[in-house]
Amino acid sequence: MPAGKQAVSITLPTQTGSPSSAGRIHVFAIATNGTRVPTTALTATAGARLSGTAGEEVSGTLATATGGTIGTGTTTATVNWGDGSPLEEATVTVTDGTATVTGAHTYATAGSREAVVTVDDGTGSASVRTPVEIAAAPVWTPTLTTSAGSGVRPRATVHVTGAGFAAGETVTVTVDGEGTGTTAVVAADGSVAFDVTAPGRPGSHSVSAIGDRSATLATVAFQVVVPGNGGGNGGGQRRRLRERGAATAAATATAAAPATGGPGHGGGHGSWAPEFRLLAEAGTEGTVVGYSGSRFAPNERVTLTLHSKPLALGTVTANADGVLSGTFTVPSAARPGAHEVQARGATSAVTVSAAFRVLARPAADAGRAPAEPGRWGGLASTGSDVDPARWGLVAGALVLLGAGITATAAVVRRRRSRLG
């Protein structure tokens, strides 16, 4: 090409003929000024090891590439994450002739893998393997605690604290499985705190919280209780139900309340309706009496007292179902007469009672114990079972009989003396 000239365009003549019969002639024209520009092969370099946790997204630089037509053409990249998931397109950013490949992925399980990255510049491609290390997902064991204690009033505010959640996650709160619209953010130590409103219905309820990362539900139960109306219709009165059998007597009572009028309901918390029974209805001092109870507050401490003059009989702890049983000994200080044994729960704050009669011990006995409470079988001090009053009648009859015999004998003697 003459000096000072440069190629602007090349025109190829139109050829005749048919490609399937006579054929065509292809003419190629190349214009050059003789200068050759050297080309560099496309090369790729793996990125640094990626580290993450199963179930959480891991991201970073997968590879870098230089050479080829990077910077002048279109460069693309794909990545095989090595866990069986489909091939994905990666993001390529070209700066100053260097292509940087980045990507993000979530591994379902822990383990060591290699992500295979392939870079393509349109004229060639290069592949590298980037190491990936995935740790096992943490095991979350969140717990909740409430301020409800032994029970709260309907619609009261219940303060809830939690622990063991994932740091920084947001928890969603429900009561009895229903959404409350309450959310809370977990602190760095995994703790969280929030308030809920207690339902208006007495009984057992639950509050739950679940985190958006830990995805583990934590639940705690609490009681909603209402105060007894105490007065009832006409002022309130203790209710007792008594069941008597051939060998034992049982007395069941509901909550005790001041009595000043007609029938009513007992005081205390309406959600607890304990029952209390004695296995004997009477006994002398020293008699061991069995008892049982149910429907007390779970694990509450119950105090037993003999009334009317209060005499402590001991304490007993109900089990997780509110059931209790045991025995007490009739105190020597108990006076003969009608009494009642009261059982009061420390948690439920409800008092129930059962009737009991203290029997007087006989003045003397032959050492035999009662056959059953209230039925003394010992002998009198004379050794006979005969009533002393009956002995008096017998003695009087004998005296009269002796006097009659004496009078008869005197009459006979007088008649004989007259005849003689």
C-alpha positions as CSV (number, residue, x, y, z in Angstrom):
1,M,0.0,0.0,0.0
2,P,1.5,3.3,-1.0
3,A,2.9,5.5,1.7
4,G,0.5,7.8,3.2
5,K,-2.5,5.6,2.2
6,Q,-4.7,3.5,4.5
7,A,-7.4,1.0,3.8
8,V,-10.9,2.4,4.3
9,S,-13.0,-0.4,2.8
10,I,-12.8,-3.6,0.8
11,T,-15.4,-4.4,-1.8
12,L,-15.7,-8.0,-3.1
13,P,-17.2,-8.5,-6.5
14,T,-20.5,-10.4,-6.9
15,Q,-19.8,-14.0,-7.9
16,T,-21.9,-16.1,-10.2
17,G,-22.8,-19.7,-9.9
18,S,-24.6,-21.9,-7.4
19,P,-23.1,-23.4,-4.3
20,S,-24.9,-26.7,-5.1
21,S,-24.0,-27.0,-8.7
22,A,-21.4,-24.8,-10.4
23,G,-20.0,-23.5,-7.1
24,R,-18.7,-20.1,-6.1
25,I,-15.4,-18.5,-5.8
26,H,-14.6,-16.8,-2.5
27,V,-12.1,-14.0,-2.6
28,F,-10.5,-12.7,0.6
29,A,-8.7,-9.4,0.7
30,I,-6.5,-8.4,3.6
31,A,-5.1,-5.0,3.9
32,T,-2.3,-4.3,6.4
33,N,0.3,-1.8,7.1
34,G,2.7,-4.5,8.2
35,T,2.4,-3.8,11.9
36,R,1.7,-6.9,14.1
37,V,0.1,-6.6,17.6
38,P,1.0,-9.6,19.8
39,T,-1.9,-11.3,21.7
40,T,-1.9,-12.7,25.3
41,A,-3.6,-16.0,26.2
42,L,-6.6,-15.8,28.6
43,T,-5.7,-16.9,32.1
44,A,-7.7,-17.2,35.3
45,T,-6.7,-17.3,39.0
46,A,-8.8,-18.8,41.8
47,G,-10.1,-16.6,44.6
48,A,-9.3,-17.0,48.3
49,R,-11.1,-19.8,50.2
50,L,-14.7,-19.0,51.0
51,S,-16.0,-19.8,54.5
52,G,-19.6,-20.0,55.7
53,T,-22.3,-21.8,57.7
54,A,-24.8,-24.3,56.4
55,G,-28.2,-22.7,55.8
56,E,-26.6,-19.2,55.5
57,E,-25.5,-17.4,52.3
58,V,-21.8,-17.4,51.6
59,S,-20.4,-14.9,49.0
60,G,-17.1,-13.4,47.8
61,T,-14.6,-13.3,44.9
62,L,-14.5,-16.6,43.1
63,A,-11.7,-15.8,40.5
64,T,-9.9,-13.1,38.5
65,A,-9.0,-13.3,34.8
66,T,-6.6,-11.4,32.4
67,G,-5.5,-11.6,28.8
68,G,-7.4,-12.7,25.8
69,T,-9.9,-10.0,24.7
70,I,-10.8,-8.9,28.2
71,G,-11.3,-5.2,28.1
72,T,-12.2,-5.1,24.4
73,G,-14.8,-7.8,24.1
74,T,-17.6,-9.3,26.3
75,T,-16.5,-11.4,29.2
76,T,-18.8,-13.9,31.0
77,A,-18.4,-16.5,33.7
78,T,-20.2,-19.5,35.2
79,V,-19.8,-21.3,38.5
80,N,-20.5,-24.9,39.6
81,W,-20.8,-24.7,43.4
82,G,-20.0,-28.4,43.9
83,D,-23.1,-29.4,45.8
84,G,-25.2,-30.7,43.0
85,S,-27.0,-27.5,42.4
86,P,-27.5,-26.2,38.8
87,L,-24.8,-24.3,37.0
88,E,-25.2,-20.5,37.7
89,E,-24.1,-17.3,36.0
90,A,-21.5,-15.4,38.0
91,T,-21.1,-11.6,38.1
92,V,-18.1,-10.2,36.0
93,T,-16.6,-6.8,36.6
94,V,-13.8,-5.6,34.3
95,T,-11.4,-2.9,35.4
96,D,-8.1,-2.0,33.7
97,G,-8.0,-5.2,31.7
98,T,-8.7,-7.5,34.7
99,A,-12.0,-9.4,35.1
100,T,-13.2,-10.0,38.7
101,V,-15.8,-12.8,39.1
102,T,-18.0,-12.8,42.2
103,G,-21.0,-14.9,43.3
104,A,-23.2,-16.0,46.3
105,H,-24.7,-19.3,47.3
106,T,-26.4,-21.1,50.2
107,Y,-25.2,-24.6,51.1
108,A,-27.7,-26.8,52.8
109,T,-25.1,-29.0,54.6
110,A,-21.7,-28.6,56.1
111,G,-18.5,-29.8,54.3
112,S,-15.5,-29.0,52.2
113,R,-16.1,-28.3,48.5
114,E,-14.6,-26.7,45.4
115,A,-16.5,-24.1,43.3
116,V,-15.5,-24.6,39.6
117,V,-15.4,-21.1,37.9
118,T,-15.1,-20.8,34.1
119,V,-14.3,-17.4,32.4
120,D,-15.0,-16.9,28.7
121,D,-13.9,-13.8,26.7
122,G,-15.7,-14.8,23.4
123,T,-12.5,-16.3,21.8
124,G,-11.4,-18.6,24.5
125,S,-12.1,-19.8,28.1
126,A,-10.2,-20.6,31.3
127,S,-11.3,-22.5,34.4
128,V,-10.2,-22.6,38.1
129,R,-11.3,-24.3,41.3
130,T,-12.0,-22.1,44.4
131,P,-12.1,-23.9,47.8
132,V,-15.2,-23.5,49.9
133,E,-15.5,-24.6,53.6
134,I,-19.0,-24.8,55.2
135,A,-19.4,-25.3,58.9
136,A,-22.4,-27.0,60.5
137,A,-25.4,-24.9,61.4
138,P,-25.7,-24.1,65.1
139,V,-28.3,-25.8,67.1
140,W,-30.6,-23.2,68.6
141,T,-32.4,-24.1,71.9
142,P,-34.3,-20.9,72.7
143,T,-36.3,-20.7,76.0
144,L,-38.9,-18.3,77.4
145,T,-39.8,-17.2,80.9
146,T,-42.8,-15.1,82.0
147,S,-43.6,-12.8,84.9
148,A,-46.9,-14.5,85.4
149,G,-45.9,-16.6,88.4
150,S,-48.8,-18.6,89.7
151,G,-51.3,-16.6,87.6
152,V,-52.3,-13.2,86.3
153,R,-55.6,-11.4,85.9
154,P,-57.4,-11.3,82.6
155,R,-56.0,-8.7,80.1
156,A,-53.0,-8.1,82.4
157,T,-49.6,-7.3,80.9
158,V,-47.2,-10.3,81.0
159,H,-43.5,-9.6,80.6
160,V,-41.6,-12.3,78.7
161,T,-37.9,-12.8,78.6
162,G,-36.0,-15.2,76.3
163,A,-32.6,-16.7,75.8
164,G,-30.8,-18.9,73.3
165,F,-31.9,-17.2,70.2
166,A,-29.6,-16.2,67.2
167,A,-27.9,-12.9,67.8
168,G,-29.5,-10.0,65.9
169,E,-32.5,-12.0,64.6
170,T,-36.1,-10.8,64.8
171,V,-38.6,-12.9,66.7
172,T,-42.3,-13.0,66.0
173,V,-44.6,-13.5,69.0
174,T,-47.9,-15.4,69.3
175,V,-50.3,-16.1,72.2
176,D,-52.2,-19.4,72.0
177,G,-51.0,-19.7,68.4
178,E,-52.6,-16.4,67.3
179,G,-50.5,-13.5,66.0
180,T,-50.1,-10.5,68.3
181,G,-48.3,-8.2,66.0
182,T,-45.4,-8.1,68.4
183,T,-41.8,-8.5,67.2
184,A,-38.5,-8.0,69.0
185,V,-34.9,-8.0,68.0
186,V,-32.5,-10.4,69.8
187,A,-29.5,-9.0,71.6
188,A,-25.9,-10.0,70.9
189,D,-26.0,-12.5,73.7
190,G,-29.1,-14.2,72.3
191,S,-31.5,-12.7,74.8
192,V,-34.8,-11.0,74.1
193,A,-37.6,-9.3,76.0
194,F,-41.2,-8.2,75.2
195,D,-44.6,-7.8,76.7
196,V,-47.9,-9.5,75.7
197,T,-51.5,-9.0,76.9
198,A,-53.0,-12.0,78.8
199,P,-56.3,-13.4,77.3
200,G,-59.6,-12.6,79.0
201,R,-60.5,-16.2,79.5
202,P,-59.3,-17.9,82.7
203,G,-57.2,-21.0,82.4
204,S,-53.9,-22.2,80.9
205,H,-52.5,-20.2,78.0
206,S,-49.2,-20.1,76.1
207,V,-46.9,-17.5,74.6
208,S,-44.5,-18.5,71.8
209,A,-41.7,-16.8,69.9
210,I,-39.8,-17.9,66.7
211,G,-36.7,-16.3,65.2
212,D,-36.3,-15.6,61.5
213,R,-32.8,-17.2,61.6
214,S,-32.9,-19.8,64.3
215,A,-36.4,-20.9,63.0
216,T,-36.9,-22.7,66.3
217,L,-40.1,-22.2,68.3
218,A,-39.9,-21.4,72.0
219,T,-43.1,-21.7,74.2
220,V,-44.0,-21.1,77.8
221,A,-47.3,-21.6,79.6
222,F,-49.0,-19.3,82.1
223,Q,-52.2,-19.2,84.0
224,V,-55.0,-16.5,83.8
225,V,-57.0,-16.5,87.0
226,V,-59.9,-14.5,88.4
227,P,-60.7,-13.7,92.0
228,G,-63.7,-15.6,93.5
229,N,-66.8,-13.4,94.1
230,G,-66.8,-14.2,97.8
231,G,-70.3,-12.9,98.4
232,G,-72.4,-15.1,96.1
233,N,-76.2,-14.7,96.4
234,G,-76.7,-13.5,99.9
235,G,-73.2,-13.3,101.3
236,G,-71.4,-16.5,100.6
237,Q,-71.2,-19.8,102.6
238,R,-68.8,-22.7,102.7
239,R,-69.8,-25.6,100.6
240,R,-69.2,-29.2,101.6
241,L,-69.9,-32.4,99.9
242,R,-69.8,-35.5,102.0
243,E,-69.5,-39.1,100.7
244,R,-69.8,-41.9,103.2
245,G,-69.1,-45.5,102.7
246,A,-69.3,-48.6,105.0
247,A,-65.7,-48.4,106.2
248,T,-64.6,-44.8,105.4
249,A,-66.1,-41.4,105.1
250,A,-65.0,-38.8,102.6
251,A,-65.7,-35.1,102.8
252,T,-65.1,-32.9,99.8
253,A,-65.2,-29.1,100.0
254,T,-64.8,-26.1,97.7
255,A,-63.1,-22.9,98.7
256,A,-63.9,-21.5,102.1
257,A,-65.2,-17.9,102.4
258,P,-66.8,-15.8,105.2
259,A,-70.4,-16.9,105.8
260,T,-73.0,-14.3,106.5
261,G,-76.1,-15.3,104.8
262,G,-77.5,-17.5,102.1
263,P,-75.6,-19.8,99.7
264,G,-72.7,-18.4,97.7
265,H,-69.3,-19.2,96.3
266,G,-66.0,-19.4,98.0
267,G,-63.2,-16.8,97.6
268,G,-59.7,-17.3,96.2
269,H,-58.7,-17.8,92.5
270,G,-61.5,-19.1,90.4
271,S,-59.2,-21.2,88.2
272,W,-58.4,-23.5,91.2
273,A,-61.2,-25.6,92.7
274,P,-59.4,-28.1,95.0
275,E,-61.0,-31.0,96.7
276,F,-60.0,-32.5,100.0
277,R,-61.1,-35.8,101.7
278,L,-60.5,-37.5,105.0
279,L,-60.4,-41.3,105.2
280,A,-62.1,-41.3,108.6
281,E,-64.8,-39.1,110.1
282,A,-63.8,-39.4,113.8
283,G,-61.0,-40.6,116.1
284,T,-59.4,-40.1,119.5
285,E,-56.2,-38.3,120.2
286,G,-53.3,-40.2,118.8
287,T,-55.3,-41.7,115.9
288,V,-53.6,-41.6,112.5
289,V,-56.0,-40.3,109.9
290,G,-55.4,-40.6,106.1
291,Y,-56.4,-37.9,103.6
292,S,-56.2,-37.2,99.9
293,G,-56.8,-34.1,97.7
294,S,-56.9,-33.1,94.0
295,R,-57.2,-30.1,91.7
296,F,-54.7,-28.0,93.8
297,A,-52.2,-25.8,92.0
298,P,-49.3,-27.9,90.5
299,N,-46.5,-28.5,93.0
300,E,-48.0,-26.1,95.6
301,R,-47.4,-26.4,99.3
302,V,-50.5,-27.2,101.3
303,T,-50.8,-26.5,105.1
304,L,-53.2,-28.7,107.2
305,T,-54.8,-27.2,110.3
306,L,-57.4,-28.6,112.8
307,H,-60.0,-26.0,113.8
308,S,-61.9,-24.5,115.7
309,K,-58.9,-23.8,118.0
310,P,-56.2,-23.9,115.3
311,L,-53.8,-26.9,115.8
312,A,-51.1,-27.5,113.1
313,L,-51.3,-30.9,111.5
314,G,-48.4,-30.4,109.1
315,T,-47.8,-29.6,105.4
316,V,-47.8,-31.6,102.2
317,T,-46.7,-30.8,98.6
318,A,-49.1,-31.5,95.7
319,N,-47.6,-33.2,92.6
320,A,-47.5,-31.7,89.1
321,D,-51.1,-32.7,88.6
322,G,-52.3,-31.0,91.8
323,V,-52.9,-34.3,93.6
324,L,-51.8,-34.9,97.2
325,S,-52.2,-37.6,99.9
326,G,-50.8,-38.4,103.4
327,T,-51.7,-38.9,107.0
328,F,-51.8,-36.8,110.2
329,T,-52.1,-37.7,113.9
330,V,-54.9,-36.3,116.0
331,P,-53.2,-33.9,118.5
332,S,-53.4,-34.6,122.2
333,A,-54.4,-31.0,122.6
334,A,-57.6,-31.5,120.5
335,R,-60.7,-31.3,122.6
336,P,-63.5,-33.8,122.1
337,G,-66.2,-32.6,119.8
338,A,-66.9,-31.4,116.2
339,H,-64.0,-30.0,114.3
340,E,-62.9,-29.5,110.8
341,V,-59.5,-30.1,109.0
342,Q,-58.6,-27.2,106.7
343,A,-56.1,-27.5,103.8
344,R,-54.8,-24.2,102.4
345,G,-52.7,-24.0,99.2
346,A,-49.8,-21.5,99.2
347,T,-50.1,-20.9,95.4
348,S,-53.8,-21.1,94.8
349,A,-54.5,-19.2,98.1
350,V,-57.7,-21.4,98.4
351,T,-58.8,-23.1,101.6
352,V,-60.9,-26.3,101.6
353,S,-62.1,-28.2,104.6
354,A,-63.5,-31.5,105.7
355,A,-65.5,-32.3,108.9
356,F,-63.9,-34.4,111.7
357,R,-65.0,-35.4,115.2
358,V,-62.5,-35.8,118.0
359,L,-63.7,-38.6,120.4
360,A,-63.1,-38.7,124.1
361,R,-60.8,-41.5,125.2
362,P,-62.4,-43.8,127.8
363,A,-61.3,-43.2,131.4
364,A,-59.8,-46.7,131.6
365,D,-59.3,-49.5,129.2
366,A,-57.7,-52.9,129.0
367,G,-55.0,-51.7,126.6
368,R,-56.9,-52.6,123.4
369,A,-56.7,-50.0,120.5
370,P,-59.9,-48.7,118.8
371,A,-61.3,-51.2,116.4
372,E,-62.0,-48.3,114.1
373,P,-62.1,-44.5,114.7
374,G,-64.9,-43.6,117.0
375,R,-65.7,-47.2,118.2
376,W,-63.8,-48.1,121.3
377,G,-63.8,-51.9,122.1
378,G,-61.9,-51.9,125.4
379,L,-63.3,-53.5,128.6
380,A,-64.3,-51.5,131.7
381,S,-62.0,-51.6,134.8
382,T,-64.1,-54.4,136.4
383,G,-63.3,-56.8,133.6
384,S,-67.0,-57.1,132.6
385,D,-68.8,-55.6,129.8
386,V,-72.0,-55.1,132.0
387,D,-73.1,-51.6,132.6
388,P,-72.7,-50.5,136.4
389,A,-76.3,-49.2,136.4
390,R,-77.5,-52.7,135.5
391,W,-75.5,-54.0,138.5
392,G,-77.4,-51.6,140.8
393,L,-80.8,-52.9,139.5
394,V,-79.7,-56.5,140.1
395,A,-78.5,-55.7,143.6
396,G,-81.8,-53.9,144.5
397,A,-83.8,-56.9,143.3
398,L,-81.8,-59.3,145.4
399,V,-82.3,-57.1,148.5
400,L,-86.1,-57.1,147.9
401,L,-86.1,-60.9,147.3
402,G,-84.3,-61.5,150.6
403,A,-86.7,-59.3,152.5
404,G,-89.6,-61.2,151.1
405,I,-88.1,-64.6,152.1
406,T,-87.5,-63.4,155.6
407,A,-91.1,-62.1,156.0
408,T,-92.5,-65.4,154.7
409,A,-90.4,-67.4,157.2
410,A,-91.7,-65.3,160.1
411,V,-95.4,-66.0,159.3
412,V,-94.8,-69.7,159.1
413,R,-93.1,-69.8,162.5
414,R,-96.1,-67.9,164.1
415,R,-98.6,-70.3,162.7
416,R,-96.7,-73.3,164.0
417,S,-96.5,-71.9,167.5
418,R,-100.3,-71.4,167.6
419,L,-101.0,-74.9,166.6
420,G,-98.5,-76.3,169.1
